[in-house]
Amino acid sequence: MEILKYISFGVGVIGVAIILWGAILTFFRFIRLEYCSLKGKRMCTPRESLRHRFGSYLLFGLEFLIAADIVHTITKPTLKDIAVLGSIVAIRTVISYFLDRELADASHFKQDD
């Protein structure tokens, strides 16, 4: 059972690393977009694309964090841990649903162009 704690921790670290990596990339791309915006270029579409890309990193990282929580819950399944895990999964599902819907709407607009 001790190995599961290490696995849970490692998977959680990977999830956090993915989210941080996405945040860093998004930040630098945002700075570059703002610089282009100062030159008078329209940035609405690139900003939306940037938002979607960052959302993908967030969702991917959240999936790792949920996997870490699941492994952690296996080691000591209390009612509180199961309730927290259920809440996290529900929140991630809602976020995923709306992000997927937004991405699908964005792809329909691109096809119409």
Contact map, one row per residue, 1 for C-alpha under 8 A:
11111000000000000000000000000000000000000000000000000000000000000000000000100000000000000000000000000000000000000
11111100000000000000000000000000000000000000000000000000000000000000000000000000000000000000000000000000000000000
11111110000000000000000000000000000000000000000000000000000000000000000000000000000000000000000000000000000000000
11111111000000000000000000000000000000000000000000000000000000000000001100100000000000000000000000000000000000000
11111111100000000000000000000000000000000000000000000000000000000000001100100000000000000000000000000000000000000
01111111110000000000000000000000000000000000000000000000000000000000000000000000000000000000000000000000000000000
00111111111000000000000000000000000000000000000000000000000000000001001000000000000000000000000000000000000000000
00011111111100000000000000000000000000000000000000000000000000000011101100000000000000000000000000000000000000000
00001111111110000000000000000000000000000000000000000000000000000001000000000000000000000000000000000000000000000
00000111111111000000000000000000000000000000000000000000000000000001000000000000000000000000000000000000000000000
00000011111111100000000000000000000000000000000000000000000000011011000000000000000000000000000000000000000000000
00000001111111110000000000000000000000000000000000000000000000011011100000000000000000000000000000000000000000000
00000000111111111000000000000000000000000000000000000000000000000000000000000000000000000000000000000000000000000
00000000011111111100000000000000000000000000000000000000000010010000000000000000000000000000000000000000000000000
00000000001111111110000000000000000000000000000000000000000111111000000000000000000000000000000000000000000000000
00000000000111111111000000000000000000000000000000000000000010001000000000000000000000000000000000000000000000000
00000000000011111111100000000000000000000000000000000000000010000000000000000000000000000000000000000000000000000
00000000000001111111110000000000000000000000000000000000110110000000000000000000000000000000000000000000000000000
00000000000000111111111000000000000000000000000000000000110111000000000000000000000000000000000000000000000000000
00000000000000011111111100000000000000000000000000000000000000000000000000000000000000000000000000000000000000000
00000000000000001111111110000000000000000000000000000000000000000000000000000000000000000000000000000000000000000
00000000000000000111111111000000000000000000000000000100110000000000000000000000000000000000000000000000000000000
00000000000000000011111111100000000000000000000000000100000000000000000000000000000000000000000000000000000000000
00000000000000000001111111110000000000000000000000000000000000000000000000000000000000000000000000000000000000000
00000000000000000000111111111000000000000000000000000000000000000000000000000000000000000000000000000000000000000
00000000000000000000011111111100000000000000000001001100000000000000000000000000000000000000000000000000000000000
00000000000000000000001111111110000000000000000000000000000000000000000000000000000000000000000000000000000000000
00000000000000000000000111111111000000000000000000000000000000000000000000000000000000000000000000000000000000000
00000000000000000000000011111111100000000000000001000000000000000000000000000000000000000000000000000000000000000
00000000000000000000000001111111110000000000001001000000000000000000000000000000000000000000000000000000000000000
00000000000000000000000000111111111000000000000000000000000000000000000000000000000000000000000000000000000000000
00000000000000000000000000011111111100000000000000000000000000000000000000000000000000000000000000000000000000000
00000000000000000000000000001111111110000010011000000000000000000000000000000000000000000000000000000000000000000
00000000000000000000000000000111111111000010000000000000000000000000000000000000000000000000000000000000000000000
00000000000000000000000000000011111111100000000000000000000000000000000000000000000000000000000000000000000000000
00000000000000000000000000000001111111111010000000000000000000000000000000000000000000000000000000000000000000000
00000000000000000000000000000000111111111110000000000000000000000000000000000000000000000000000000000000000000000
00000000000000000000000000000000011111111000000000000000000000000000000000000000000000000000000000000000000000000
00000000000000000000000000000000001111111000000000000000000000000000000000000000000000000000000000000000000000000
00000000000000000000000000000000000111111100000000000000000000000000000000000000000000000000000000000000000000000
00000000000000000000000000000000000111111110000000000000000000000000000000000000000000000000000000000000000000000
00000000000000000000000000000000000010011111100000000000000000000000000000000000000000000000000000000000000000000
00000000000000000000000000000000110110001111111000000000000000000000000000000000000000000000000000000000000000000
00000000000000000000000000000000000000000111111100000000000000000000000000000000000000000000000000000000000000000
00000000000000000000000000000000000000000111111110000000000000000000000000000000000000000000000000000000000000000
00000000000000000000000000000000100000000011111111000000000000000000000000000000000000000000000000000000000000000
00000000000000000000000000000100100000000011111111100000000000000000000000000000000000000000000000000000000000000
00000000000000000000000000000000000000000001111111110000000000000000000000000000000000000000000000000000000000000
00000000000000000000000000000000000000000000111111111000000000000000000000000000000000000000000000000000000000000
00000000000000000000000001001100000000000000011111111100000000000000000000000000000000000000000000000000000000000
00000000000000000000000000000000000000000000001111111110000000000000000000000000000000000000000000000000000000000
00000000000000000000000000000000000000000000000111111111000000000000000000000000000000000000000000100010000000000
00000000000000000000000001000000000000000000000011111111100000000000000000000000000000000000000000000000000000000
00000000000000000000011001000000000000000000000001111111110000000000000000000000000000000000000000000000000000000
00000000000000000000000000000000000000000000000000111111111000000000000000000000000000000000000000100000000000000
00000000000000000000000000000000000000000000000000011111111100000000000000000000000000000000000000000000000000000
00000000000000000110010000000000000000000000000000001111111110000000000000000000000000000000000000000000000000000
00000000000000000110010000000000000000000000000000000111111111000000000000000000000000000000000000000000000000000
00000000000000000000000000000000000000000000000000000011111111100000000000000000000000000001001100000000000000000
00000000000000100110000000000000000000000000000000000001111111110000000000000000000000000000000000000000000000000
00000000000001111110000000000000000000000000000000000000111111111000000000000000000000000000000000000000000000000
00000000000000100010000000000000000000000000000000000000011111111100000000000000000000000001000000000000000000000
00000000000000100000000000000000000000000000000000000000001111111110000000000000000000000000000000000000000000000
00000000001101100000000000000000000000000000000000000000000111111111000000000000000000000000000000000000000000000
00000000001100110000000000000000000000000000000000000000000011111111100000000000000000000000000000000000000000000
00000000000000000000000000000000000000000000000000000000000001111111110000000000000010011000000000000000000000000
00000001001100000000000000000000000000000000000000000000000000111111111000000000000000000000000000000000000000000
00000011111100000000000000000000000000000000000000000000000000011111111100000000000000000000000000000000000000000
00000001000100000000000000000000000000000000000000000000000000001111111110000000000010000000000000000000000000000
00000000000000000000000000000000000000000000000000000000000000000111111111000000000010000000000000000000000000000
00011011000000000000000000000000000000000000000000000000000000000011111111100000000000000000000000000000000000000
00011001000000000000000000000000000000000000000000000000000000000001111111110000000000000000000000000000000000000
00000000000000000000000000000000000000000000000000000000000000000000111111111100110010000000000000000000000000000
00000000000000000000000000000000000000000000000000000000000000000000011111111000000000000000000000000000000000000
10011000000000000000000000000000000000000000000000000000000000000000001111111000000000000000000000000000000000000
00000000000000000000000000000000000000000000000000000000000000000000000111111100000000000000000000000000000000000
00000000000000000000000000000000000000000000000000000000000000000000000011111110110000000000000000000000000000000
00000000000000000000000000000000000000000000000000000000000000000000000010011111110000000000000000000000000000000
00000000000000000000000000000000000000000000000000000000000000000000000000001111111000000000000000000000000000000
00000000000000000000000000000000000000000000000000000000000000000000000000000111111100000000000000000000000000000
00000000000000000000000000000000000000000000000000000000000000000000000010001111111110000000000000000000000000000
00000000000000000000000000000000000000000000000000000000000000000000000010001111111111000000000000000000000000000
00000000000000000000000000000000000000000000000000000000000000000000000000000011111111100000000000000000000000000
00000000000000000000000000000000000000000000000000000000000000000000000000000001111111110000000000000000000000000
00000000000000000000000000000000000000000000000000000000000000000100110010000000111111111000000000000000000000000
00000000000000000000000000000000000000000000000000000000000000000000000000000000011111111100000000000000000000000
00000000000000000000000000000000000000000000000000000000000000000000000000000000001111111110000000000000000000000
00000000000000000000000000000000000000000000000000000000000000000100000000000000000111111111000000000000000000000
00000000000000000000000000000000000000000000000000000000000000000100000000000000000011111111100000000000000000000
00000000000000000000000000000000000000000000000000000000000000000000000000000000000001111111110000000000000000000
00000000000000000000000000000000000000000000000000000000000000000000000000000000000000111111111000000000000000000
00000000000000000000000000000000000000000000000000000000001001000000000000000000000000011111111100000000000000000
00000000000000000000000000000000000000000000000000000000000000000000000000000000000000001111111110000000000000000
00000000000000000000000000000000000000000000000000000000000000000000000000000000000000000111111111000000000000000
00000000000000000000000000000000000000000000000000000000001000000000000000000000000000000011111111100000000000000
00000000000000000000000000000000000000000000000000000000001000000000000000000000000000000001111111110000000000000
00000000000000000000000000000000000000000000000000000000000000000000000000000000000000000000111111111000000000000
00000000000000000000000000000000000000000000000000000000000000000000000000000000000000000000011111111100000000000
00000000000000000000000000000000000000000000000000010010000000000000000000000000000000000000001111111110000000000
00000000000000000000000000000000000000000000000000000000000000000000000000000000000000000000000111111111000000000
00000000000000000000000000000000000000000000000000000000000000000000000000000000000000000000000011111111100000000
00000000000000000000000000000000000000000000000000000000000000000000000000000000000000000000000001111111110000000
00000000000000000000000000000000000000000000000000010000000000000000000000000000000000000000000000111111111000000
00000000000000000000000000000000000000000000000000000000000000000000000000000000000000000000000000011111111100000
00000000000000000000000000000000000000000000000000000000000000000000000000000000000000000000000000001111111110000
00000000000000000000000000000000000000000000000000000000000000000000000000000000000000000000000000000111111111000
00000000000000000000000000000000000000000000000000000000000000000000000000000000000000000000000000000011111111100
00000000000000000000000000000000000000000000000000000000000000000000000000000000000000000000000000000001111111110
00000000000000000000000000000000000000000000000000000000000000000000000000000000000000000000000000000000111111111
00000000000000000000000000000000000000000000000000000000000000000000000000000000000000000000000000000000011111111
00000000000000000000000000000000000000000000000000000000000000000000000000000000000000000000000000000000001111111
00000000000000000000000000000000000000000000000000000000000000000000000000000000000000000000000000000000000111111
00000000000000000000000000000000000000000000000000000000000000000000000000000000000000000000000000000000000011111
